[in-house]
Amino acid sequence: MDKLAVVDLYPIVKSSVVLPARGYGLKKIAPFVGLKYSAANAGGAQSIVWFHQYQQNPSDTEVVSELLQYNREDCLAMKCVEEWLRNLSTKPSTKENTSHSVDITDQFLGSSVIFTGEKEKN
């Protein structure tokens, strides 16, 4: 059985693509794979605030829902970015695109990488 791997996609994205974005963090590149976080203030810092609020009042179902939704969306975004990188690396070359296509993702993203979540259908 393959060993499970934990992979940081940030350096892979940064070294593989050039995007018109202010950064290469997950929240910045998610729109390029067709995703948008439902909370305008979604992010690591906000998730800490939500978790702290949950600890203060575990019966606050609104906070729990926001935190769980953020976590679901983060997992989905990671999975979609990983799939996007794999698709970029396996596109066949055409006459218009004569650059050599190198599959850089498999050296980092072996088949043993496990992601959760499903891309929601519109």
C-alpha positions in Angstrom: 0.0 0.0 0.0 1.3 3.5 -0.9 2.3 5.8 1.9 0.1 8.9 2.3 1.7 12.2 1.5 1.0 15.7 2.7 1.8 18.1 -0.1 2.1 21.9 0.0 0.7 23.0 -3.3 1.9 26.6 -2.9 5.5 26.0 -4.3 4.1 23.8 -7.0 1.7 26.4 -8.2 4.3 29.2 -7.9 6.9 27.4 -9.9 4.4 26.0 -12.5 2.1 28.8 -13.6 2.0 32.6 -14.0 -1.3 34.0 -12.9 -2.6 37.6 -12.9 -3.1 37.4 -9.1 -1.7 39.3 -6.1 -0.4 36.0 -4.7 -0.4 32.3 -5.1 -2.2 31.3 -1.9 -5.3 29.1 -2.1 -7.8 32.0 -1.7 -6.1 33.9 -4.5 -6.0 31.1 -7.1 -9.3 29.4 -6.3 -11.1 31.8 -8.7 -8.9 30.5 -11.6 -10.3 27.0 -11.1 -13.9 28.3 -10.9 -14.4 28.5 -7.2 -15.5 31.3 -4.9 -15.7 31.2 -1.1 -19.2 31.9 0.2 -17.9 34.1 3.1 -16.4 37.3 1.9 -13.9 37.3 4.8 -12.9 33.6 4.4 -9.4 32.9 5.4 -7.2 31.3 8.0 -7.4 34.2 10.4 -11.2 34.3 10.2 -11.4 30.5 10.7 -9.5 31.1 14.0 -12.0 33.7 15.0 -14.9 31.4 14.2 -13.3 28.6 16.2 -12.7 30.8 19.1 -16.4 31.9 19.0 -17.4 28.3 18.9 -15.3 27.5 21.9 -17.0 30.4 23.8 -20.5 29.3 22.8 -20.6 25.7 21.3 -24.4 26.0 20.9 -24.1 28.8 18.4 -25.1 26.9 15.3 -24.5 29.8 13.0 -20.7 29.9 13.9 -20.5 26.2 13.6 -22.1 26.3 10.2 -19.8 29.0 8.9 -16.7 27.2 10.2 -17.7 23.9 8.6 -18.7 25.6 5.3 -15.3 27.3 5.2 -13.5 24.0 5.9 -15.5 22.2 3.2 -14.8 25.0 0.7 -11.1 24.9 1.6 -10.9 21.2 1.0 -12.8 21.5 -2.3 -10.5 24.3 -3.4 -7.4 22.3 -2.6 -8.7 19.3 -4.5 -9.7 21.5 -7.5 -6.3 23.2 -7.6 -4.6 19.8 -7.5 -6.7 18.5 -10.4 -6.2 21.8 -12.3 -2.4 21.4 -12.0 -2.6 17.8 -13.2 -4.7 18.8 -16.2 -2.2 21.6 -17.1 0.7 19.2 -17.0 -1.0 16.5 -19.2 -2.3 18.7 -22.0 -0.9 17.6 -25.3 1.3 20.0 -27.3 -0.2 21.6 -30.3 1.2 23.6 -33.2 0.1 26.8 -31.4 1.7 25.6 -28.2 5.1 24.3 -29.1 6.6 24.6 -25.7 7.8 21.3 -24.1 5.1 20.0 -21.7 6.7 18.6 -18.5 4.7 16.8 -16.0 6.0 18.4 -12.8 3.1 17.5 -10.7 3.5 13.8 -10.4 6.8 14.2 -8.7 5.0 16.1 -5.9 1.5 14.8 -6.2 1.6 11.0 -6.3 -1.5 8.9 -6.5 -1.3 8.4 -2.7 -2.3 12.0 -2.0 -5.8 12.1 -0.7 -8.2 15.0 -0.8 -11.7 15.3 0.4 -14.7 17.1 -1.0 -16.5 17.3 -4.3 -16.9 20.2 -6.7 -20.4 21.4 -6.5 -22.5 21.4 -9.6 -24.1 24.7 -10.6 
